[in-house]
């Protein structure tokens, strides 16, 4: 197995371990994070019905147009997902880091969501 494949398998095992304990409902959805090499994506998910309530990513025109580091763009994604959540009447969520370590872009997204008004 290549080094990349081992990393993917390791992260998948971490995701499964986290998802055993992290579950979202309509009043307190799960804030799921996916991080690629260039971009970052966030979704508010209601696991009871299996629906996505809101989503934001760094490929959106208003975020991609702004120059800055990937961490700054992640913070902007966090602020936008928080604005969408507040517009839906959601004040709290459960953070799902998706198997990634809680630092760098993942931490920036979480801090941006907190600045935007989400509690977790």
Secondary structure, 3 states (H helix, E strand, C coil): CCHHHHHHHHHHHHHHHHHHHCCCCCCCCEEEEEECCCCEEEEEEECCCCEEEEEEECCCHHHHCCCCCHHHHHHHHHHHHHHHHHHCCCCECEEECCCCCCCCHHHHHHHHHHHHCCEC
